[in-house]
Amino acid sequence: MDWFETIKRTFLDFDAMWQVLPQMLGTGLRNTLIISVAATALGLVLGMVVAMMGISTSRWLRIPARIYTDVFRGLPAILTILLIGQGFASFSQSIFGPSPYPLGILALSLIASAYIGEIFRAGILGVDRGQLEACRALGMSYPRAMRLVVVPQGVRRVLPALVNQFIAIVKDSSLVYFLGLLVSERELFRVGQDAAVLTGNLSPLVLAGLFYMVITVPLTHLVNYFDNRFRTGRRPVAPTSGLKEVNELDDAASPLVYGENT
Amino acid sequence: MSIAPAMSTSAPVYHGSSLDLVGLSMAYGSFDVVRDVTVHVPAGTTTCVIGPSGSGKSTLLRGINRLHEPKSGDVLIAGESTLGVHPDQLRRRIGLVFQHFNLFPDHTALENVALAPRKVKGIPKAEALEIARRRLAEVGLAERADHRPRDLSGGQQQRVAIARALAMEPEVMLFDEVTSALDPELVKGVLNLMAALGRRGMTMVVVTHEMNFARKVADQVVFMDEGEVVESGPPAQLFDSPRSRRLQRFLSEVL
């Protein structure tokens, strides 16, 4: 039973977890959510721009979008974060002050936007071409037709993929610690790691892991639930006879459909 | 169906404009799809375009409202050239109804009809919804205003699509095989609606495979094949005494 005790002490030391819990909640969870939500918001905006460029008929928009996507999807996240976070540090300092958050968030959102751009592009291209045609035939401009009709439909069908992307960002947000964080700036991973180093026990990191899962697992299931509901719908689908509709038309008190046989 | 008393008091009256296609040619890349088509559609009349698949009928309609830009030739509405008009402006004056309805699936029937008046014409929401309600009532769907397209039958969806086009108060209506995707028992309802539109002064160009409709409702029938107008004239002339071999052949296959 010796090894079992060892494992339990190493990973599941509840006292060590209990001690770090206030920091996990107050500092770690809070900062992880701030970084992730901000990076996602910015990533969604950039991603939509990249997607619109990617489906453009102009190659001068398409090719830059392609290159952008290839670069930021092709690089390891840690490399992008370090290059941006350190490369522009002095520039950022003069605008935002010493916090590494602005550049960390920017780097994460650049990475995310490369993926999100592809997600949006696939969703928008999946919308039946007739939708755009119908809008244009009614006199809508291309941008208005996209904004009012095509993009909302495209985005709705890729909601699950977007949630997956948010989950990826939550996990990648731990990499921001490479840019150096003040005590109050630490996110979940860093809080856990500091406590682990301090106590020589891995339990605080396990607790950090639990917090990540508390964020990500419910989201995954939520999205599956919505996905199923969108797919199957939940209306009553009793079949109606086509003849009923014919009767209805015959009874309609409209000047256009009323009687007057052809 | 019984013959009903006329309800002229509440009947909407449309003010269709004349439509002229003058030497219209269209191409997909280097492939000529429509060649030198000239058709005169007097105001308030119905012209049916018939012909085998691949004859360029649908492309011709898309050339009229410039969903597909013509290669050469001109389109005149009310006698005026539209080539210099911005397509978005032109399309406000021309309604197009599609084979597959193309309703907006996340909008109710009412919102489908109200969207363009609101967003394109800038009519205030309440007023646009009122217009939409009236248009839906005209096509017999007042009761279905809050249904989404997937809760409507094909025939109902197509009537919503017609109401949607009418809501922009077009001068010309184009119909692109609008009953081809419908269950057979629902076809007549849509065709009757179109016939009523024609009687009330709308100028219509109807691409169709419904020969009975063309014979009874059209003022003029245009037979196209391989991108050209092979023969045109009053329906009785084309259907009862076709002159060209190609039209004789086509009619023998479809009638």
Interface residues (C-beta under 8 A of the other chain):
Chain A: D128 G130 Q131 E133 A134 R136 A137 L138 G139 M140 S141 R144 L148 V149 P152 Q153 R156 G233 R235 T240 G242 L243 E245 V246 E248 L249 D250 A252 S254 P255 L256 V257 Y258 G259 E260 N261 T262
Chain B: M1 S2 I3 A4 P5 A6 M7 S8 S10 A11 P12 N65 L67 P87 D88 Q89 R91 R92 I94 G95 L96 F98 H100 N102 L103 F104 P105 D106 L115 A116 K119 V120 A137 E138 V139 G140 A142 R150 D151 S153 G155 Q156 R159 R164 A165 M168 D183 E185 L186 K188 G189 L191 N192 L193 A195 A196 L197 R199 R200 F213 K216 V217
